């Protein structure tokens, strides 16, 4: 149980000051030695104090108290160093000069809060041009602070200079706003604050607020634009400490308040809202201080590698369906959401005080004439400067359905939300009860919002931010702010679902037709678009439960469908889509799409052409909304291939005839694209390819392969390689053409491992005359194209050397292919599955475990050592988790039927993962 935090000094400031003065008195002529003695003593006091601060933080858990304690410790150090400097600087100190210099803390330090590794911001104020003696004093103090390892931001100015610079520089204005007297002449500081209020602050509130909020918006975009990123910056991200600090800066500037309690007196927050403010601040400060202590530096990013240790430090434990780290991160995101709520409330109060008017994009543009008009069909809401607002203050109390109608009207009339109304929504959440959830009109309005042809994503996000969505749909409320501790999902579950609705809407509008041509075409032919929108919103709604989220989610869908007004057939379709929302991506990425058994198995699950269309669009929407770089064109091609292969089975067509027709069309298309070649040559080239290649590879790649192969043969070579950068997909593509070789894929994987490249996908094809066309996709490592091209060239050279027998890959890989540090926080169990039901010809081996460079090399090498022929490989990564599927036969082209042989294969593949684990443990021990 945490102890109640109390103000606890980390050091005796007066004793420290006396100790340094004693060192100065005893210095004699050896001032360098005295200074070193002083620095050693100061370092001991600082280190001991910070260690005590960490102990107290672990003991009472209060981040705010920790930051205040460290700030007070720093105050004592600086005051003691200043007195010591006066004693040690050569110039004689006159009494008249002793009080003529003021030292102030600014920025975060000025607020009296300081993280363990934060910069120390100081302002030295002089009554006039600084005298040589003062410059030496300041310089001495700074050098001692630097010797102690502190990063110090500093400036020496007169009051006149401070006022002049503050008028034109927002950063300096904010620093002075937060300035705090430390030592020296207090009159200078009082004079600065008096003149700052009179000459800078007066009549400039709107300007300051506008600039601060614009600065905030720019900062948010720089750090990801969402408060639900799974690796947030505690200080700078949306919903972080800087947002709370911005509110306080604005409050202090506008209302001239000096404490958070004054925000209640000013009418900005209620007592309950102030409590939320202080709790959020304390929690964020705790995380920030822990991060600095854990890393030994001013680390502000809550990376995966820190999250698990942070959860343990803060006392979180595992619950069914949720790991300790996931519970901690959910708390973090709920606090970040609270910060957003407080920001909206604060902005509403600013507008009430006529500081700002924001017709649309939350921009402050000063006062303007108020314009209001009625909204047809309602007496409870009005349009106020193009924003929906309450026509009467009891609108939600008198009719709770208005809590849903408010958002429905905003969506229908494309109105922004008035901050006063949003504040009222937040304060009326208790009105959302069982009666409202069962209300037919409320559910009809919600379905209209969800399926709106306008901007449903923005409206749903506003409903979620205010808490309405989670209260109206309690199952959704359970996944609000929930994160999944893996590198695949880049947003919280609720943010992912809302983004997925937005992606679906963009597909329907045709905005993504170039990236998703099939989905954009099929969505026009759907019999019922409503079921798709409901399924998209609910497909992950049961995450975080002990039961499989797809099965549990289907149950939720069956319960919610009738409530939303769906009939039995619609509800069952939604439930089926939720239960099977991962099936199509799993088949497309892990199964051999040219194997008829794959298509038969998939068709047996889908059973209906309309479901096939719905499932394709849902799958595309889901993958694309996971995060940046997850979707790529190759995944799109796999899904389209699976769709086109399955469609004939579900529409009564003849699969072989349909396939033959599509193969012929692909041949004709390639012949047309090679029109510049002599007729006989291009016809012969097209016939070199199997149907699998013709159907799965797009025309640009076919043309690139054709040119590469033609040039290779013209030069009399037996090997050709190419490198292409795909910045949009975040990958680089390496293609190798050479006579087929049983260890070719292993050589390519080894070369990538030597270069430190992580393979995220692979295509393997052979021609009729025995050439291999292998393409691998590797995660992009460098921002600059030139650097990425050089890395691709290195990989190509290693492949060529390996194929020529010029290097031995095992030794090279052993020194290069260690586990990536970013994967170390994750615990991924190794799982090997051997299945003969996936194919009539091949045995499928699915190997899943922690990914790392070199893993694919070791897996393919193991299969070769086991005398297995790889017919096809399907390489998939989900963040830190690799799932690699190999279709294999023995040397006689037969399936693996022997249980003894299966056990040997499983043991050998598991050993490949275990070697990486052993290497990681060895490196950690070193």
N, C-alpha and C positions, 0 to 999 in steps of 0.2 A: 504493500500500500504506500502511495506517495505521501511524503510529509508536506505539511503546509509551508509554502515558501515564505521566507522572511528576508529582510534586507540584511545581508551578511557581508561585511567588508572582507576583501581578499588579502588585504595587507594593512599594516598600520602606517598611514601616510605620513604622520608627524614623525614617527620613529625613522622612517626612510629618509625624510628630509634632514633630520639631525645626523643620521649616519653619513650622508653625503657631505654635509658641512664639516663633520669631523675629518673625513678623508681630505677635504680641501684645506683644512687648517693644518693637517699633518703633511701636506704635500711638499713643502720646502721648495727646492729648485726643480725637483723631478716631477714636473706636472704631467708628463706623458704617462709615467707609472701610476700617478694618482688617477688619471682619467681611466686607465685600464682597470684599476681596482674598483673605481666607481661603476664602470660598465659591467664588470663581473658581478658586483653586488646587485645592480639593477636587473641583470639577467636572471639571477637567482630569485629575486623577488617576483619578477614577472612570470617566470616559469612555474614557480611554486603557486602563485596566485591563480594562474590559468588552470593548473592541475586541480586546485581546490574548486574552481568554477565548474570544471567538468564533473567532479565528484558530486557537488551540490545539484547540478543539473540532472544527473542520474538519480539523485536522491529524491528531489522534489518535482522534477519534470517541468519546471517553469522556464520557458525560453526568454520571456521578458525580464525576469529577475536575473537570469544569467547574463543577458546583454547589459543590464544596468550595472551588475557587479563588475564586469570587465571594463565598462566605461569608467566607473569610479576608480578602479585599479589604475587605468591609464591616466586619469586625472592626477593621481598621486605621483605617478612616475614623472609626468611632465612638470608639475610644480617643483618637485625635488630637483629635477635636472636644471630647471631655470635658475633656482637659487644657487646651485652648484656652478652653473655657467658664470653667474655674476662674480663668484669668488675666483674662478679660474682664468677668466679673460684678462689679458695684460693691462688694458686701459683702466685707469682708476675709476671707480664708480662714485659719482657724485650723488648726494642725497636727492638733489633736484631732478637728477635723471632717473633715479630708481623707480619713480612712480610714473614716468612719462611713456612707458611702453605697456600695451595691453595684449594679452594672449587670449584668443577665443577658439573654442571648438566649433566647427561648422559641419554641415551635412548630417549624416546619421550620427556621427559622434557628437554633434551639437545638440541632438535630441537626448543625449545621455544614454544611448544604447549603442553597443559595439559588439560585433561578432568576433570570435577569437582571431580570425585571420584578416579582418577588414583593414582597409586603409585608415590612416589617422589624418584627418583634414584639419589644418590649423590656419587661422588668420591672425597675423601680427599687425596691430594697429599702432601707428605712430602719430603724434600731434603735428608733425611737419615732415619735411624730407628726412628720412632716417639718418641718424648720425652714424659715423663709422663705428662707434662703440656699440650701438644697438645692432648694427649689421653683424658684428662679431659675436654678440650674444646669441642672436638668432641662428647664426651659422653653427655655433658651438652646440646649441641645443639640438639642431637638426642632425648634426653628425653623430651625436650620441644615440639619437633615436635610430639612425641608419645602422650604427654599429650593433644595436640590439636586434636588428633584422626587421624593423617595422617599415612598411611602405607609407610614406608621408606625402600628402598633398598640402602645399603651403603657398601663402602669398603674404607680402608685406606691403601695406597700403595705408594712406591717410584716410580720414573719414571722407574728405572731399572726393578722393579717388574711388572709394567704395560706392558712394552715391552715384557718381557719374557712370561707373561701369554697370551698376545694378539697373540703371534705366534702360540700357541697351542689350543686356545679356541675361537671359532667363536663368541660366545655371548659377551665375553670381547672385542674382536676385534671390533664388531659392536658398543658396548657401547662407546669405546674410539673414534671411527669414528664420533660419534654424540656428543662428549663432548663439553661443553660450559662453559666458565669462569664465575664464580659468584662473588668470593671475595678472598682476600688474595694475595699471591704473583703471579702475572701474568706470571713472568718469568718461573715458573715451568710448567705452562700450555703450554706456547710457546715451551719449551724444549720437552715436551711430544709429541706435535703435530709434531715438526720437526723430532724427532727420529722415531715416528710412521710412517711417510711418507717414511723415508729413510731405516728403518730396518724391517718394517713389510709389508707395502703396495707395495713397489717397487718389480716388477716382480712376484707378486702373484695375479694379477687380475683374471686370469682364475680360479685359485683355489678358490678364494673368491666367484666368481660368481657361480661356480659349487655347492659349499656348500650352498650358499644362496638359489638357486633355488631348490636344493634337500630338504632343510629345508621347503621351501614353499610348495612343493609337499606333503611332509609328513603332514604338517599342514592342507592342503586342505582335505586330506583323513580323518584326525582326525575329521574334522568338516563337514563331509557329502559328500565331493567329488564333489559337484555341487554348482554353484553360484545361482541356481534357487530353493533352498530350501525355503519353505514359512515361516520358523522361523529362519532367518539367524543370525549368529554372526557378528555384525557390524565390529568388529575388526579383527577376525581371519578367517572368512569364505572366500571362493573363491570369489574374486571381492570386498573384504572389504578393510578397511584402511591399514591393514598390507601389502597387495599386493602393494599398492601405496608406502608405506614406503620402501618396499623391492626394488622397482625400484629406489627410490632416494638413498638408501644405495649403491646399485650397481653403479649408476651413479657417486656418490661422490667418490667411491673407484676407479672406472676405469678412469673417466675423471677428477677427483680431482676438482669437482664443489662444490660450497657452497650454491647455490641457484637454484631454479627451472628455473629461466630465463637463467641460464648458459646451461641448457639442449638444448635450441635452438641454442646458439652459438656453442655448441659441435656437432650440427647436429643430435642430437638424435630425437628431435621432431620438427615439423613445428610450426609456431606460433599458428595455429588453434588447433593442437594437444596439445600444452601446455595449451591452454585455456580449452580444455576438461579435462585435468589433474587437473587443479586448480578448475574447477567447480565440478568435482567428489569429490575431496578432501574436498571442502567446504561443500558439501551436506552430505557426510559421517560424517564429524566432527559435523555438526549440529545435526544429528540423535544421535550420540554418546553423545554429551553434553546434549541434551534433555533427553535421557534415564537416565543418571546419576542424573539429576535434578528431574525427575519424580519419580524415585525409591529410591532416597536418598542413593544410593550405586553405586559401580563400575559395573553396569549391562551392559554386552556387547551383550546379546541376545535380539533380537527384537521379543519377544514372542507375541502371539496373544493378550494377555491381555494388551500389551503396544501399539499395532499397531493403534487401533482406536483413542486413546488419542493423539498419535503421529501425526496422520493425521490431527486432529483438531488443534494441536499446529502449524503445518506447513501450515495451511490455505487451505487444500483440501476440496472440497465440492462434494456432490453426483451429478452424471450425469446419464442420462438414461442408464440403463443396468450395471452401475458401481457405487459401493458405494464409499464414500470418502476414506475409508481405502484401497480399491482395487486400486484406482487411485494413492494413495501415494505409495503403494507397487510396482505398475508397474513402477513408476519413480525410485524407489530404484533398481529394477532389470535392468532397462535400464542403470543406472549408473554402476551397477556391470558389465554389458556387456561392457560398455566403458572402464572399468578397464582392462578387458580381451583384448580389441582391443589395448589399449596402451601397454600392456605387449608384445603382438606380435610385434608391431612396434619397441619397445625397443630392443627386442631380435634380430630383423633383423639388427638394427644398431650395436649391439654388434658384430654380425658376420661380418659385413662390416669392423669393426675395428680389425678383426682377434682375438677377445677375445674367441670366441667359435665356434665349429662346431658341429651340432646336427644331425646326420644321421637319427635318428628315434624318439626316445621318449622324445624329448625336454630335453635332458641331455647334460650338458657341459662336454666335454672330452678333451678340449685343441685343439691345432692345429693339423691338419692332412692333408695329401695330398688330393687335390680336384680331384674328378673323375666325369666326365660328359659323357653323351651319348645321342643320339637322341631318340625320341619316334616315332615309325613307324606311318606314316599317318598324321603327323603334322610338320610344320616348326616353329610353334610359341612357342613350349614348349620343354624342355629338362629334363633329369634326372640328378640331381645334388646331388651326394652323397646319392642316393636312395630317393631323394625328388624331387617332380615336381617343376620346376622353369621356368621362362620366358626365351625364347631364344632371345627375343628382347624386349626392354622396351615399345614399342608401341603396344604390342600384343592385349591389350584390346581396345585401341583406334581405331586401324585399323579394328578390327572385334569384336564387342561387344558379339557375340555368344560365344567367347572364355571365357567369364565370367562364362558360364555354362559348356563349354567343358573342362575347367581347372579341375573342380571337377569330371566330368565324366571320364577323363583320369586317374586322381588319383585313383578313385574307380576301374576302369577296370584293371589297372596295379598294384594295391595295393601299392601306393606310399604315403609317408608322404608329408606334405606340407612345402615347403621352406618358411621361414619367410619373405624373400624379396618379394616373389610372393603374400603371404597373405597380406602384406602391400600394394602392388600394387592393389590387389582386393579391399581392403577397400577404397582406394583413387579413385577408378574407378566406384563407385556405381551409379554415375549420368548417366553412360552409359546404365543402365537398365531402359529402357523407354517402352512406349506402343509398339513401333516397335519390340523391342526384345521380349516382352511378347507374341506377336502375331507370332513370327518367328517359323516356323514348325520345323526346325532342333534344335532350342534351347529347344523346348518343348519335342521333341523326346529324346534328351540327358537327360533332367530332368527325364523323365519317366524311362529311363535306370538306372539312379542313384537310384531312389526310389525303383525300383523292382529288383535291383542288387542281385545276389545270394551270394555276398561277405559280405561287411560291410556297408550297406546303412545308419545305424544309425550314425556312425562316420562321414560319408561324409555330411549327412544332418545337423549334428550339426555344422560342420565347415562352411557350407553355412549359417547357422543361425547366428553363432558368427560373421561372417564378414558382415552380413547384406544383403547378396545376396538373401537368401530365402524369406525374408520379402518384398524385392523390386520386386522380380520376381513374387511372388504371393501376391499381396497387401492384400488379405483377411487374409492370414497367418500373414502378417506384423501387422495387427490390434491386434492379440493376442500374439505377441512377448512380453515377460516379464509380461504378465497379470497373476495375481494371483486371486484365489477365496478365499474369506475370510471364510474359514471353515477348520475344522480339518481333513476332509476326503482327500482332494487333497493336496499332500505333495510337489508338484512341480508347477511351472508356467504352463500355458496351452501349450505354445509352447514346453517346455521341456517334458511335458507329451506326446504330440503327437510324438515327435521324439523318445522318449523311447518306445512308443507303436510300432513304425516301427521296432525298434531293437528287441522287444519281438517277434513280428511276424516272423522276420527273424530267430530267435533262434528256434522257434517252427518248422519252415520249415526245418531247418538244423537237427532237431531231438535232439537238445540240451536239450529240456525240456520234452522229451517223458515220463519220469518217473512221473513228476507232471501233465502233460496234455496228457495222452495217446490217448484220443479220438481226440482231435484237431490235434495232431501230425500224426494221421492216416488219418483223413479226408482231411488234406491239400494236401496230395499226390493225391487225386482223384478229385480235383477241376478242372472244365473246364477252368477257367480263373483266374489265380492268380493275374493278374494286377489289376482287379477291387477291390480285397481285400486290396492290398497295398494302392491304392488311397483312399479307404474308411477309412482305419486306419489313414492316414495322415490328412484327412479332418473331421473326425467325431466330433471334438469339435471346428472346425475353426470359428464358429459363436458365440462363448461364448462372453459375455459382451455386448450383444445387448438387447434391450428392449423386443424383440420377443423371443419366445422359440428357444433355440439354435439348436435343432434338425430340426425344420421346416426351419429356416433360413439357416442352414447348407446344407440342401437338395437343396435349391435354388442355393447356391454357387456351389455345386457339379454339378448341371445341367449346370451351366455356364462354369465351368472349364473343365469338361469332354471332350468336343469337342476340346478345346484348347490343351489338353494333347494328343490328337490323338485317343480318345476313340470313338467308334461308338455309335449310338443311344441306343442300347440295353445295352452296357456296362455302358454308362452314367446313364441310368435309374436305373441300378442295384446299382451303387455307391450311387445315390441319395436316393434310398430306404434304403440302409444300414445305411446311415448317419441319415436319419429321424427316423429309428427304432433301433438305436444302444443301447438304454437303455431298450428296450422291453423285451428281453430275461432274463436279470438279474432281472428285476422287477417281471416277472412271476416266475422265479426260487426261488427267495428269499421271495416273499410276498404271493404267491398263494399256495394252497394245491395241490401238484402234483399228489396226488392219487385220486383227484376228476376229473372225466371224463370231466366235464364242463371246467376245467382249460385247459386241453389239446385241447379241441375243440376250445376254444376262441383263444388260441395261434396259432393253425394251421390255423385258419381263417385269421389271420394277415399275416402269413408267406406265405402260399399258395403253396410253391414250395420247393422241397427237396434241390435243389442247394442253394437256399437262406437260408435254415435252416443250411446248413453246413457253409456257409459264415458268417451267424450271430453268430453261436456258436463260431467260431474262433475269430471274431471281439470282442465278449463279453469277452472272456477269455483274449485276448490281452489288452483290455481296463482296466479291473479290475486289472490285474497283474501290469500294468504300472502306477497305481495311486500313489503307495508309499509302503514303507516297512510295512508288517503286514496286508495289506488290503486283499490280497488274502489268502485263506486258503483251506485246502482239503475239508472241508464241502461245500463250495461254488462250488468247482469243481464237487462234487458228485451231488449237486442239478442241475447243468447245464447238466450233463450227463443224469440224470434221465429225465429231461424235453426233451432232444433230443431223447432219446430212446422211450419215450412215444408218441412223436409227429411223429416220422419218419413213422410209419405204415400208419397214416392218409394221409401222403403226397406222399406215394409210392404206394397207392392202396392196401395195405395189410389189413388184417382183424385185427382190433385192439384187439378184445377180444382174438382171437386165438393167436396172437403174444404175447399178455400179458400173456396168460396162459402158452405159451411155455417158456417165460422168467422166470415166477414164478417157473415152474418145474425145469428149469436149476438152479435157485437159491437154490431150495430145494436140488437138487442133489449135488450141490457144497458144501452146508453146511453139508450134510450127509457124504460126502467124508472127509471134514475137521474134523469131529467128529469120525473118524474111530476108535479111541481108546476106544470109549464108546461101551457098549453092544448094539447090533443091535436094540432091542426093545426100549431101552431107547432113543437112538438118533432119531429113527423114531417118537417116541411120542413127543420128544422135538421139532422137526421141525414142526410138525403139530400144535404146540401151537401158532405159529406166523401167523399173517395176511399177505397177499401179500404185503401190503405197507412196512412192516418191511423187508421182504425178498428182495424186490427190491431196497430199499433205503440205507440199511446199508451194509458196506463192510465186508469182511470175517474176518479181524482182530478184528473188534468190535463185530461181531456176536460171535466169539469164546470167547472173554472176557466176554460178557454178559452170555454166556452159563455156563462158569466156575463160575461166580459170583452167578448165580441163583442156580446152582447145589449145591454149598457150603452152600448157605443160607438154602436151603430146607433140606440138610443133617444135619445141625445144629439145625433144628427146629425153625429157626428164620422167622420173617415176614418182615425183612428189611435188605437190603444189599447196601452198597455204595462203590464207588471206585473213586480214583483221579488219573488222568494221566496228565503229562506235555507234551505240544506240543511246544517246543521252536521255531521250524521253523515257525510255524504259529503265534507265539507270544500270545498264549492262553493256558489256563489250562482247562481240561475237567473233569467234575464231573458227575458221573452216579449214579442214585438211582433206586433200584428195590424194589418194595413194592406193596401190594394190592392197586388197584386204589382207589383214593380218590378225591372228587370233588374239594378240595382246595390244591391238591398236588403241582401243579405248583406254586401256590401262596406261599406255605410254602418254596419251594426251592428258589424262588425269594427273599423272606424275609430273608432267611438265608444268601444269598449272600449279601444282603444289610447290614445286621448286620456286616458282615466281611469286608464291604467296597469294595466289588467286583462288577464289572460292567459286566452284562451278555451281550454278543454280539451275541449269537445265542442259539437256543434250539431245541432239537428233542424230540418229545413226541410220544410214542408208547404204545399200550396195547396188551396183549396177549389174546388169545381166552378164557382162564380161568380166566381173570380179574386181571392179574398183570400189573402194569405200569412199563415201562422202559423209564425213563426220563433222558435226558442228557443235561446239560447246558455247554456252553463255556464262560469262563470269561477272561477278558483282563489280561494279565500277569502283575504283579505288581513289582516283585522283580527280580533282576539279578541272584541271587543264587537259584539253584534248591531246596536246603534245606528249604529256607525261603518260597518259593512258595508252597512246599509240606505241610509245617506247616499251611499255610493259607487255603489250600484245606481241610486239616484235620479239621480245625476249622469250616469250612462251613458244612462239613459232620456231625460233631457233633451237630451243631445247627439244621440241618434238622431232625436228629434222635430225638432230644429233642422235637422239635415242633410236630412231628408226634406222639410222645408218650404223648403229652399234658403236658410236664414238664416245658415249658416256654410259655409266651404269646408274640407272635411275634409283634403285633402292637406297644406295648410299646418299645420293643427293637429296632425296625426299626425306630421309631420316633426319637430316640437319635442318630442314626447312619447314616441315609440315607439323609443327606443334599446334596445340589448341589455341584459338584466338582468345585473348584476354577478355574480350567483351562477352564471350560465352560462359565464362567461369561461374557467374552467379546462378546458372541454370542447372537444374537436376532433371535430366531427360533419361528415362529408363531405356535400355536397349531392348528392342523387340525384333525377333526374326520369325517370319511366317513363310512356310513353304506350302504352296497350294497347287494342286493339279486340276482344280475345277475351273480355273480361269481360262484355260486354253485346251483345245483338243490335241495340240501338237507339242506344246511347251509346258515345262514346270515353271511356275512363277515364284520367285523368291523376293519377298518384301523385307527390306532391312531398314529399321528406323532407330534413330538415336541422336545423340548430340552431334551437331555438324562441326566440321573443322576443315581447313585446307588439308588435302592429302587423304581425306576419308575415302573418296571415290576411288583413288588410286589403290588403296589397300583392299577395298572391297573387290574391285575388278581383278586385282592381282590374285586375291584369294580364290576367286572363281576359276581363273586360269590354272592356278596350282592344283585345283581339284579336277582338272581335265573336263571342265564344262564349257560348252560353246554358248556364247551370248548371242541370242537371236535379236533381241532389242533391249534397250535400257531406257528407263523413264526416271529422270532425276528431278526430284522436287524438294524444295526447302521451304519451311515455314518458320522464318526467323532463325532461331538457334537449332531447330529440329530438322533433321534430314530424313526423308523417306525415299529410298531408292528401290526401284523394282526392276528386276532382271528376268527376262524370259530366257530360259536355258534348256539345253538338252545335254545328254552325255555324248561321248565321242562317236557313238553310233547313231546319233540323231533321235534318241528315244528319251521319253520322260524319265524322271527320277522316281522310281516306284518303291525302292528299298527303304524301309524305315531306318535301317542301319546307316545307309548312305545319307538320308535326310538328317539324321542326328550329327553325322560328321560335318555336313555342310553348315548346319546351324552353329555348331561349336566353333568352326573356323571363322565364320562371319562375326560371331560375338567376340572372338579374340581380336579381330580388327578394331572394334570399338574399345575393347579393354586396353589395347596397347596405347590408344590415345589417352585413356583415363590414367594409366600408369605413368605416362610421360608427363601429364599435367601435375600429378601428385609429386613427381620427382622434381619438376621445376619449382613448384610451390615450396618444397622443402629446402631447395637450394637458396 
